[in-house]
Amino acid sequence: MPLDQTLKLHSLVAASGQGAPPAPFASAKRCRGNRKRQRARTTSSWVWGAAILASFVQGVVAASSSLTCNKTSECLNQDFTCQDYICVNQSSSSDRNTSIIEPKNPFAKGCLHYHNVSAQQIRVCNSDDDMDHAVSQGICRPSAFDYMEIRMLSNNWESAVFETWILQIILSELLDVPTTTETAKADAKINFYDAEARFEFGAPTDLNATRTANEIKDCRLANRNADHYEPCAHVITELWEAHEAWQISNEGSAEIPTGLGVLGEEGWFVPKFTGEKDPSLLSYLGIQGQDNRRKLAETFKRPTSWADYCRIVSSDGCMTPNNVAKRPPRIEERQMYHSPGVYTGHFRATEKNDCDKWPLNCTGHFVDYPCGWSSYSEQIAYHLDIAFESNGRQPGSGGYTYDQMVQIWLAANETKSHVAMMWWSPGTLYQSFVRTDAEFTRINLPPPTQACENARVETDDRCSASQVTRVGNAAGACDETVKPLYKIVTRSLLASTYDSGIPVPLESPAYESIKLFQISGTQLGEIMTMAINSESPREGVCRWFVENMEYAAHAIPATYPRVLQIGEQSDGLRKASSIFSATATILSVFSLVTVICQRKRRVMVFAQVEFLYLILAGLLAVSLGAVMSAIPPSQVTCILIIWFVNLGYSLQLVPLIAKVGAINRLLNAVTSMKRVVVRRKSLYSAVTCISLLVCGFLLAWTLTDPPVKQNDYEPTNTTVGGKTLVIATSYCTSDRSAWMIASLAWMAILLVCATVLAFQNRNLRQDFNESQTLGLMIYSQFVFVVLRIIMYFYLPGVINESTLRLWFSMLFSTDTIATIMIYFVPKFVAADESVTATSAPTRQGSTPSGTGWWSFLSRSQVEQQQDSVLYNDRRMRSELPESEFVRDDGSRELGDVISSHANEDDEVSDGDCESISSVEKQLSNSGLRQRRTCVHCGEDCGEDPDTVDNSEDSFSPPS
């Protein structure tokens, strides 16, 4: 029967006990270290508390229909099954199912939520919850900060369970840390938030659970399969033995043990009414020696089990109900010493109490611990000559099981019989009788010393068949020391909390809270009292916590609890980046539309419309990348940003490099009188090849290590509802930084190449070409890329990633705006005429849009040319220094003629060469000789000049 069900019997037990306190729910004694105590948690331990709910009807079979149970085997009739702790007739189960309600835990959503404390939200989920179902049903919520779950060992006694529950409420409801309990048994559940409100004690203290937690760090990774169950716990809230605490610490699995704040006490106890009747019984001086043997034998009689009472004392085997036994015991009840409302218990004098027959060997009865528990009662009684003897069924020690010990004390209280027993505090049985006539009253023994403690018998020796071994030596005959109780925390919890990979705002408060957690003996006693007097232990613990909320404040670390708010902390920067990115995008679109509309203007034709389209496509892509960097990221935008930015810069820089490089090539070719062939397809080939290369890189990046959305948390000094506000912002990142470094390196290489070429053309006159404007644009972009590299490598430690994302957006936008203002705006406002079919006739009917892409190198006026053959739409304009070719007086026909060339694989016609020769002759007649320049005309396009006359007076324009 569950513990909280047993508590409901308190009022009935109090009535049957003539004003005695309610019967406590079962507790379990702690195990001392590796010498695990055998906690005989049998079915019979619950039956004594459950049986009072049954109505004894005629016959055992009839009674089965109303008796409580833990399992079907406890129901005596095969037609009955155990459902909801009640024996139910299987034949009528179809009728009963409609009325059966599954036991639900009212605190499943949280203790504070149940009591509506300051509109407390529901608790955080843990691994014991069915996450999807629990969240959808509003039972729990995911941890906003994704803290690691903390698992605590509940041990198998009440005080440890209650301490674990208090810590669970603090962590799960106030600090948003998921918590679970570890019973060290696969089938035992005692979680405070358990949906079925189960209260099932597990194994004794299992130090291996802490070793496992220290090894795997996250207990959610432990094997939970029943066949290979692996206990795991980060925390042991209550540990009695100091040597156990230091053992686990010295081996490196746990930190140095710290005090819980509670003192543990073990010793010999008698009920208060016994001490009041004979105060001499409260000291070893009043009970030791042969003079006191008869007093002990006559005072402390042997408890009688239910079966022995019916067999020895009852005249008819308990078939006739009386004031002691209402019926015969069932099989599993035979060794019970008390069952509320059914068997009151009975104490009788046996032959061992007969001092007349055995004057030197008669003894009073003493209830001792079972084998496996550390008790030195036999050693003390033997060497202090105290006539006490325990006669339980435990081998060697003669001890009793835990449940039997509880039953014997309850029987003594109900029958007002005297009993002496080994027990401890704090504990619910002890607490339940505080301020009653059956209050645990201690027998004072010789004070303990270190020498006495060192002379104690080993726990294993208590169960020896040899009395000599069991009693040890006289030096160990002293009282138990009052012990400070310890709490244990694994070393891995500290490492997991302050892991370098966890941002400071995401560090869990669990470790600090557990270290701060303490509780006093009086507080623990009050919790136990409330648990006993409440409908369930959970109700008692929760009610105490709500009434003592100020206590919880001592276990809350500084700057905790925290509340998460999604949004940008740098709201001004976010708005600025949004405005700048939108402006850059609008300018890019406007520039593209303007170029399309003005594509026939001379300045656009000479700058090459195709070239401008590529530049603007790159600018638009970068500005879109800036827009996406300015808005909250998603999985899609994270990927699109790297594609837009990298492709955008490539579309800007590759044509720039090709164009500026061509200027250098042509300049070198003309000055050195070498033949040069420049083709339109070289621009598209370069851009296409580089773009494919960049796309391949981006595709590999996207497929193998795509940028994903990550959160960045920034603590503030602001509090909201008593909680420290943490701003959560998002940014995009990949697991490996090599991708971004390669991207920045690629852009840097392109810009270095473009910058070098632009620097080489720095002295060319602007009225002959646009190299200076291109150079200024390249210098501008170079500065922005350098700033981007500096920000990427040096600012992450100074500002958070989300703020850095906004600065990158500002950088992309400013770079785009600067490029448009430097290169495109001057073209838009330039005062020139459109290139028409009349002023710029084309070869073979071609239009200006088909003009050779190097025509921007021209130094002459298109409308001055008349020959449609010489001025076709695919010509190349070469540049020469003025001192060697032309003057500023407008005589530039030769430059235009020799700039005419074949596009693609077309060659200059014979008419072109004749025209070149004609112009050369005109210049020669005017006294200005020109160096031979061959463009697809062979080696005899003109005569080599002997001299060059730079005299301004000797130049006359051709007619």
N, C-alpha and C positions, 0 to 999 in steps of 0.2 A: 504494500500500500504506500503511495507517495507520502512524503513528509508533510506537505501542506494539507493533505486530507486528514492526517492524524491530528493536526492541530485543531481541527474543528471539534474534536472530542473533549476539549478542555473543560467546558462547563459541566459535562456529564461526569468526568473524572473527579472534578472538584466536589460535586455532590456526593459521589460515592466515597470520597475520602474525608468527609466530615470537616469541610473547611480547608482541606489541604490544597496546595496549589495545583493548577492543571498539570496533567501528565505531560512531560516534555516530549517533543518528538525525538526520534532516535538520533543519537550522535555517534561519532566514531572516533576512536582514540588514534592519536598520531603514531606513526611508526618511527622508531629511532634508527636513522641511518640505514646502513646496509643490512642491519638486523631487522628485517621487515616484520612488522607485527601481523599476525594472522587475524585479520578482521573477519570473524565468522558472521558475515552478514547473510544470515539465512532467512528463508521466507517467514519463519516463525517470529523474527524480530519485528515484523510489521503486524502480524496477526493479532497480537495482544492489543494493539491500538485500534484495529479495524473491527474487531469482533463486537464492539459496543453498538455498532450500527445495525447489527443483526438482531432479529427478534427470534428467540428460541421458540419454535413451534413444536408441534408433536413430531418427534422423530428426527433423526439426523438428516434424512433425505429431504424432508419438508423444509428444514432450516437452510438447505443449500440455496434455495431461491432468493434468500435475502442476505446471505452472508457476503462480506467483502472478500476480495481476493486479489492476488497479484498475477496469477496464471490459472489456466483451466484445471490443472492438476489439483488445485486446492478445493475445487468444487467436488463434493463427494458423489454426486450423481452424474453418470455419463451423459445424461441428457442436457446437462448444464455446461455453459462455457463462461469464461471470465471476460466480461465486456465492461470497460470503464470502471474497473475495480469492483464489479458486482457480478455474482453468479447469476447468469441469465439462462432461462429455459430455452434451449435451442429450437424446440418445436414451435415456440411462439415468438421467435426472434423477429419474424416478419412484422408482427404487431408492435414489438417494442422498438424496432429501429426508428420508427417515426418520432419517438419521444426521446431517444438517446441523443444527447448533445455532446459533441467532442469537447473535452476539457480544453479551454483556451486560457492563455496567459494574459491577464489584463494589462500586464506591463511589457508586452511584446514590443510596443512602440516606444517604450521608454518610461522610466519612473516619473520624470519631471513632466512629460507630456500627459501622463495619466492624471497628475494632480494639477495640471494647467498652471504650472509655475511660470509666470511672466511670458505667457504664450510660447513656451518652449517648443521648438520644432521636434519632430520625431528623431530618434537616434540614428546613428550611421549603421549601415549594414555590416555584417561580418560573414565569415566563410561558412557558418552554420546555417545561414539563411539561403533559401532558394532565391537568388538575387532578382531575377526577372519577375518572379511572382511577388516577392516581398515589396519591390519598388512599385510595381503596378497597383498593388493593393494598399499602398500607403503605409506599410508596416515599418519601413526603414528607408533611408536615403543613402546614396553613395557618398563616400568621403570626398568633400570638395577639394581637399589638398592631397588626396591619394596617399595617405599615411600607411605605413606598413602595419599589418595587424599584429596585435600583442596577444599572446596566449599565456594564461596564468594557471598554475597548478593549484587545484582546489583542495588537495589532500582528501582525507576522509573523516573529518570532524567539523562541527558546525562553525566554530570561531574562524577557522581558515576559510570556509565557504563564505561567511558573511563579510569578511575582509575583502575577499575576491570580488564579491558583488558590489561593495562600496567603491572599489577601484574601477570596476566596470562602468558604473554610473558616471564617475568623474571623467573617465577617458572617452566613453562612447557618446555621452550626452552633453558634456561641457567642452570637451577638447576635440571632438570629431575624430577620435582615434578608434578604429575597429578593434574589438576585443572579443575573445572567446575564452572558455575555460577548458582545462585539460584534466580529465579524471584518471588518465592512465589506463582506462579500460574502454574498449571499443563500443561496448553496449551501454555505457553509463553516461547520462546527460544531466548536467546541473547548471547549465548556462542561465543567467538571470533572465535573458530574453527568450528562452526556449518557448516555442509556440505552444507546446503541450504542458508547460509548467512542470516539467519533470524535476524531481529531486532525488537523484540516484548517486549515492556515494561510490567512488571509484576505489582504486588501489591506494595503499598507504604511500607515504612520501616516496616518490620515485626520482632519485637524483639523476637517473639516466635521461629523464626528460630534458633537464637543463643541458646535459652534454649534447644531446641531439640538436637543441636550439642553438647552442653555441657553434655547432658545426655547420648547419644548413642555413642559419640566420633567419630565414623566413619559414615559420612553422606551417604555412600553407603548403609547403613543398613536402612535408612529411607524409609517409604512407598511412592513409586512413582506412585501408582495407582491413576488415575484421580478422582475416587470416594472418596478416602480417602487420598488425597494428604497431605504429611507431609513436610512442608518447613524445610530446615536444612541448616545452614551456620556457618562456623567457623569464618568468617571474615565479618565485615561491613566496607567497605572502606571509606564511608563518612556518618557522622552523624552530624546533625546541632545542635541539642538541647543538652546542657550539662546535664540537669536534666535527660534526657533519658539515656545518657551514664552512669551516676552515678547510676541510678536506676538499670540497668542491672548488673552493677558491684557490687553494695551493696548486691544484692540478691544471689551473688555467681556464676552466669552463665558466667560472663565475667571478664576479668582482668581490672585493672584500665585503663580508656581510655587514649590514647596518641594522641598527635596532629598529624594531617595529613600534616600540613605545609601550608594549604590554609586558608585564611580568608573569611568567608561568609558575604555577605552584602545584606540587604533587605531595601527597602524604597520606597519613591515616586519618580517616574521618568517621565520626559517629553523628547521628541525628542530634539536633539541639535538645530534644526532649530527653535523650539519654544522658547528656551532660548535665542537664538541670537536675535529673534524678540523683545522679552520683557524680559530682564534679571531680572526684578522684580519678575517674576514667579518662580525663582530658590530659593526663600527663603520664609519661612512662613510669614515673616514680610511684604512681598509684596503681599500677597494673603489673609491675614486675615482681618476681620472686614467688616462692611457694605459698606465701601468705595470701597472695591475691589470685591463686589459681582457681579456687572454688568460686570466687566472685565472678571471674571471667566466664567460667563454665556455666554458671547459673544465669548469667546475664545475656550472653550471646549464644542463642540457640541456633541449631542448623535450619537453614531454609529448606522447604520441602517442595519438590517439583510437583506439578499438577498430577502427573502419572503416579508418583509415590503417594500423594495424598489420597487419590482414589483407591489405590491398592492397599495402603497401610492404615490410613486414618479413617476413611469413609467405610461405613458398615455395609453399604450396598454398591460400592464401586461408583459412587456419584450418580447413580441412576435417579436418585431422589434429590432434587435441588435443595441446597441449604444456603446459609449465609456465606459460605466459603466457595463452593463450586456449584455452578448451575447445571452442569452436565459433565459427562466424561470428556476427556481431551481427544482431539483427533490425533492422528499419528504425528503430525509435525508440531503439535502442541504439547506433547508429553513432557519435554524437558523445559517447558516454560515455568517461570516462578510467579508470574502475574499476568493476568489478562483482564483489562478493565471491564467491569460489569459481568464477567463470566467466572473468573477465578481471582479471588482477593489475595491469594498467597497464604502461606502457613509456615510458622516456625515451631519447631519441636525439639525437645531434648532427646538426643540419641545416646547410645552407649558411650560415645566419646565425651559427653557432657556429665557422665556419672562419676562424680568424684568419690562417692562411697565405694564404688567397685574399683575405681582406678585413681586412687588418691594422688599418685605421683605422675600420672599420665593424662588425666582429664584435661580437656581444653575447651576454651570458648571458640566460637566460630569466627573466622576472618575471611572476607571476600577479597581474593587477590586477582591480579591481572592474569590474563591467559599467557601461555608460552609465547615467546617472541617479543613480548613487551618488557621493557626494562623495569623491574621491580625487585627490591631488595628486602621485601617484607620477611621472608623466611630467615634470612641471614640476621636481620635485626632482632626478630622474636627469639631466635635460638640463643644468640649471644647476650641478649639483655634479660634472658630468662622470663619471657612474657609468654603466657600459656595461650597463644593464638595458633590456630591451624586452619588452613583453607582446604575444603573437601570437594572442590569441583571436579569435573571430569577431565580437565586438561592433564596430560601426562606429566609426571614429575612434579610440577609446581602445584598441582591441585587447584589451578585457577579456573575462572569462569570466562565464558565468552562475554564480549561487550554487551550484547543484548541481555544476557542473563544477569549481568551486574546491574543494569538499569532496572530490570524487572524486580530484582531482590530489594533494591532501595524503595521502589514504588510499593512493594508488598509490605515492607517495614513501615512505611508511612501510613498505608491504609489500615494495617492491623495494629499500629503503634507498638511494634516489636523492636527490640534493640538490635542494632547491626553495626559492625565495624567493617570498614571497607577502604581499600586503596582507591583514591580518585584524584582528580586534578581540577584546576581552575586556570583560565576561564573555560567554561563549557555550559551548554544549555541545561543539562541536568543540575549542575551546581547552581546556576543562576535561577532556575525555576523554583527553587526552594528558599531563596533568599528572603529573610524576614518572615519565615514561617516556623512552626514548631519543629519541622523536620529539616531545618537549615543545616547545611554541611558544617560541622564543627570539628576543628582539627585537634588531633592528639599530639601533644608536644613530645618530641623525641630528642635525644642528645643532639646538640647543634653540630652541623657538618663542619668538617675541616678538609683541607686538601689531602692530608694523609688518609682520612677516612674515604674520601672519594676514590683515591688511588687503590684502595683495598677492596673495592666493590667486586662482587662476583660478575663474571661476564654474563651477558644476556643468555647466551646459548647454554651456560651451565645451569640455569634455572630449571631447565627441563631434563636434567640428568637424572638417571635412576639412582644415583648415589647421593645419599643425604649429605655426606661429607663434602662432596663437590658443590652441592647446592647452598650450603650454609657458609662456605668460605671461612675467613678468619674474623676474629673479634674486632679487629681494627676497622672493619667496614660497617660496623653497627652504629649508624648515625642517621639523622634526619636528612631529607632531601633539601637541596639548596633552592632558593627562589631564583628562577632563571629568567634573564632577559630573552625575549623571543626575537628572532632575526627574520629579516627578509633578504632574499637572494635575487640578484639580477645577473643575467648572463653577460659576459664580456662582449659578445657579438652585438648586443643591443646598442651599446655605446657606439661601436664602429658603424653600425647600420644607420644610426641617427645622424651622425656627423660625417657621413661619407662625402668625400670631395666632389662626387658627381651630383650631389643633391644641393640645389640652391638654398641659401640660408632661409628665405621665407617659407620653404617647403620642409624644413627640418621638423620632425615630429616632436611634440611636447611630451611624449610618453615617457621617455627615459628620465627627464627631469621631474616629471610628476610622480613617478614611482619612487624616485629617490626622496622626494619631499613627503611622500605619504607616511603618516604615522597615526596611531590611534591609541588612546589610553585605555587602561583596564576598566575604568568607570564607564567610558563611552561604549566599549565593547559589551559590558554588562547591560547597559541600557538597551543596546541593539538586541541582545538576546531576549531581554524581557519583553520588548515590543514584538519580537518574532514569535515568542511563545503565546502572547495574548492576542495576536492578530489572527485573521482568518487563514493566513499563510505566512511562511517565513519571508517571502518576497514582499508582502504587504508591510510586515514589520520593519524590514530593512529600508524599504522605500520611504515609509512614513518617518522613520528616524532621520533619514537623509534630508527630506524636505524640511523638517523642523529644525535641522541643524546645518543649514546651507552655509553659514559662516565658517563652519569647519572645513568645507570643501575648498574655501579660498586659500587655505594653507598649502594645498596640493596643486595649485595652479601656478605654473611658471610665469615669470615676467613676460609681458607682451602677448600673453595668451589669455583666453581663447581668441581666435582670429576669425574674421569674416571676409569672405572673398567677394570682390566686386569686379565684374568684367568691364574693361574700358581702358582708354589711354590715360596715363597719368599726365603726360605732356599734351594737354588738350589744345593749347595754343599752337604747338608745333604740328599737331595733327591737322588743324585747320589750315595752317600755312602751307603744309605740304600738299593738301588737297587742292588749294587754290592754285599753287604753282603748277601742279601736274595738269590740272584742267586747262590752265592758260597755255601750257606747252602743247597740249593736244590740239586745242583750238587753233593756235598759231600754225601748227604743222598742217592741219587740214586746210586752213586758209591759204597757206603758202602753196600747197599742192593745187588747189583750185585756181589760184592766181597764175601759176605757171601754165596751167592748161589753157587758161583764157588768153594769156599773153605769149603763147608759144611761138607766134610769128614775128614777134618783135625782134629787132636785130640783136639786142643784148641777150635775149634768150637763145636765139639761133646760134650766136657765136659761143655762148656758154654750153651749148649742147643740151637740148631738152631731155634726151634720154639720160644724160648724166644727172641732171637736176631731179628727174623722177626717182632715180636710185637713192640719191641723197635724202630726198624728202620721205621716201619709204622707210629708210633707216631712222630718220628723226621721228616719224610717226610711231614706229615700233618702240623706240626708247621712251617716248612720252606715254604710251600705253603702259609700258612697264612701270613708269613712275606713278601712274594712276593706281595700278594694282598694288604698288608698294605702300601707297598712302591709305588704302582701305584695309579693314580687318582681313587678315589672310584666311584662305581656305585651302583645301588640298589641291583644288584646280588652279587657283591663282598663284600658288607657290611654284607650280610647274610653268605656268605661262610667263611669269616674271623672268625666269632665266632664258626662256626662248625669245621673248621680245627684246630683252636688253642685249643679249649676245648677238642675235641676228641683226638687230638694229644698228649696233656699232659696226658690225662687219659691212653692212650695206652702205654705211657712211664712209668708212675708212678705206675700203678696197678701191672704189672708184677714185677717191682722192689720190691715193698712192699711184694708181695707173695714170691719172691725168697729169699730176706734177712730174711723175717719172717721164712721161712722154715729152713734156716741155724740155726737160733736161736732154733727152735723147735727140730731139730735133735741133735744139740749140747747138749741141755738140756736133751733129751731122752737118749743119750749115756752116759752122765756123771752120770745120775741118774738111769741107768740100767732099763729104762722103755721101753715098747713096743710102737712103733710108726709106723703108716701106712701112707705113702704118696702116693697119687694117681695122675696120669697125668691129669686127668680130672679136678682136683681142680684148675689148672692154667687157663684152658679155661673157666671154670665156673665163676671164679672170674672176669676175663677180660670181659666175655660176659655180666654178670649181671651189672657190673659197667658201661660198655659201653651203655647198654640199658637204665640205669638210666640217664646217661648224655644225651643220645639222646632224652629222654622224656623231660628233662629240656630244651634242645635246641629247641625242637619242640614247646613247650609252649611259649618260648621266641619268636620264629619266627612267630607264629600265632597270638599272642596277642599284642606284642609290638616289631615288627621287627626293627632292626637297619636300618636307612635310611640315605641317603646322605644329609648332611647339609653343607652349605657354611660358611667359616670363612673369615672375611674381616680384612685386616691389612693395615692401612694407612701408607703412606711413605712420605718422604720429596721431592720426585721427582715430577716434573710437566711435563705433556705432553700436548702440545698445550694450555698452560695456565691453565690446569686443574690438580688438585692434583691426583696423581696416587694412586689407592687403589688396592692392590693385593687380589684377591679372590681365596681362596683355599678350598678344600673340605675335609670332614671327615665323619665318620659314628657314629651315636649315636641313642639311643632309648629315648623315652619320660621319662622312669623311669630308674634311675641309679641302682635300686635294682638288676637288672639282672646282670650287670657287677660286682657289689659287691659280689653277690652270686657266680659268676664264680671264682673270685679271692679267695674267702673264701674256695671254694672247692679245688682249687689247693693248697692253703696253708695247708689245713687239710691233703691232701695226702702227701705233702712234709714233714710236721711235723712228721707224722707217719713213713715215710721212713727214715727221719733223725735220729729219736730216735732208730730205729732198726739198722741203720748203726753205730751209736755211740756204741751200745752194742757189736757189732762185731769188734770194732776197734783194739783189741789185738790179733785177730787170725792171724796166720802166713800165708803170701801170698802164700808160696809154697804148702800149703795144700788146699787153696781155693781162690776165687776172691772177697771176702767180702770187702777187703780194696779198691779195684778198684771201686766196686759198691758204697761204702761209699763216695769216692771222687766224683763220678758222682752225687750222691744225694746232697752232700754239694754244688756242683756247681749250680745245678738247684734250690736249696733252695735260694741261693744268688740272682739269676736272678728273681725269683718270688718276693722276698722281694723288689728288685729294682722296679719291675713292680708295686707293691702295692704303694710304695712311689711316683712314678711318677703319678699314677692315682689320688691320693688324694691331692698331694701338688703342682704339676706342672701346672695344668690348669690355675691358676691365674698368672703364671709367663710367660708361653709361650702359643701360640695359639694352638688350637686343631689339626690343620693340621700338625704342627711341632711335636706335641706330638705323632701323628700317626706315623710319620717317626721314632721317637725314639723307639716306641714300636716295629716297624719292625726291627730296629737294635738290640733290646733286644732279640727278638725271634730268629733272625739269629745267634747272638753270642752264645746264649744258645745252639742251635743246633750244631754249630761248636764245642763248648767246649765239649759237650757230646760225639761227634764222636771222638775227639782227645783223650779224657780221656779213653774211654771204648773200642772203636773199633780199632783205629789205632794200639795199642799194640798187639792186636790179629792178625792183618794182617801181622805184621812184625815178629811175634814170629817164632822161628826156631824149628819146630817139624814135625813129619811125619804124613801121613794120616792114618786114622783108616781103616784097610782092613778086609776082611772076614777071612783072615788067622790069623792076629794078634789079631783080636777081634771077634771071632766067636760068632754067635748069637744063641739064643735059638729058636728052632722050625723054623729055617730059616729066622728069622727077620734080618733086615739090621741095620746099625748104625743109620740111620735116625729114626729108631723106638726106639732108646735108651730112657730109662726112663728119664723124664725131670729133675730128681734130680741127674743125674750122674755127674754133675759138682762138686759134693761134694767129689769125689774120691781123695784119697791121694796116690794111687799106680799106677804103670805102667800097662796099659792094656795088653801089650804083654807078661807080665810075667805069665799070667794066661793061663792055657791049657784046662781046663774043660769047654766044651761048655754049660754045665748045670749051672756051677757056674758063668760064665761070659756071661750072656744074655744081650740083648740090652735094657732091661727095669729095670736096677738095681739101687739101691740107695746106695750112698757112704756116710757113716757116718764119722764124724770127732771127734777125741778124742785128748786131749792134749798129747803131745809126751811122757811126763813123765809117763803116764798111759798106753800107748798102743804100740807105735813103736819107733824105733830109726831112725836115719838118714842114716843108712848103707844099706837101700834098702830092709830090711825084712818087707814087708807090705802085705804078702799074706792074713793074717787074716782080715786086714781091707777091702780088696777087697771082701773076701768071705762073711763077715757078712754084707757087703753093698749090696749084691745081694738080691733082694726082688721081690715079685710078683707085677707086674703092674696091674692096675685095680683091679679085684677081684681074680686074680690068687694067689695061695699060694706057698710058698717055698716047694720044694719037699723034700722027705726024703733024697735024695742024697745030697741036699744042706746042710742039718743038719749034715749028716755024714761027709761031707767035712769040715764043721766048726769044728766038734769035732776032726777031724784028725789034722787040723792045730793047734788047741788048745793044743793037746797032744804034737805036735812038739815043740811048744813054752814052754810048761811045762817042757819037757825034757831038754830044753836049759836053764832052770832056770828062765824064764820069764813067770809069771802067768798072765792070763788075766781075768778081771772081766767079769761076765756073761752078754752077750748082746743077748737079745731075739728078733728075727725078724721073726715072724710067725713060730717059732720052738717049741713053748710050753715053759714050765718052766724048762726043763731039758736039755738045750742045752750045758751045761758045768758045771763044779764045781765052786762053789764060791771060789774065791781066798782068802787065809788067809792073804797073804802078797803080796806086789808088789815089786819086786826087780828092782830097777832103776839103778842098776850097769851096766855100759857099758861093763865091762869085762865078765859078766855072759851071755851076749847075743850072740847067734850064729845063723847065718841064716839057714833056713831049706834047705835041699837038693832038 
